[in-house]
Amino acid sequence: MPALDRELDRRPGKTRVSKDYCIFMFKNGSYFDNIAATEKSRGKRRHGGLIEECVGVDGEILSQVIIPTMNVSRLCMDGTSQQEETLNKS
């Protein structure tokens, strides 16, 4: 998509695509990347996710590693979080 392609940061070391990993960095600082459904992904943090071909993903890894990576509080523009926010750690 040309409109999306114009927003990608193509400087060296920013947007990278290889056989097993990809990261798409945008000019505003946000990014899309992928993480593996393995123990190596434990401890990472993401704000959302898409699980493709979930039938092939180990259920234990999914519930103990992948889903907890998305257990991140929503942040305000100044970097703080509001405890009364209904979407926190959802």
ZIZIRA-V620469 format. One record per residue. SS is DSSP state (H for helix, E for strand, L for the rest). PHI is phi in whole degrees, -180 to 180 (999 if undefined). Layout:
# ZIZIRA-V620469
SS,PHI / SS,PHI
This chain:
# ZIZIRA-V620469
L,999 / H,-59 / H,-65 / H,-70 / H,-63 / H,-68 / H,-89 / E,-75 / L,-88 / L,-96 / L,-65 / L,-56 / L,86 / L,-92 / L,-80 / E,-131 / E,-135 / L,-137 / L,-63 / L,-109 / L,-149 / E,-146 / E,-141 / E,-111 / E,-91 / E,-103 / L,-64 / L,-87 / L,98 / L,-79 / E,-154 / E,-115 / E,-148 / L,-121 / L,-126 / L,-83 / L,-85 / L,-138 / H,-63 / H,-64 / H,-86 / L,-63 / L,92 / L,-76 / L,-130 / L,-139 / L,-94 / L,-169 / L,-161 / L,-133 / L,-108 / L,-94 / L,53 / H,-66 / H,-64 / H,-86 / L,-90 / L,-61 / H,-61 / H,-68 / H,-64 / H,-60 / H,-79 / H,-100 / H,-120 / H,-71 / H,-63 / H,-63 / H,-65 / L,-97 / L,-90 / L,-123 / L,-67 / L,-75 / L,-102 / L,-79 / L,-62 / L,-89 / L,92 / L,-93 / L,-120 / L,-102 / L,-64 / L,-83 / L,-65 / L,-71 / L,-89 / L,-64 / L,51 / L,-90
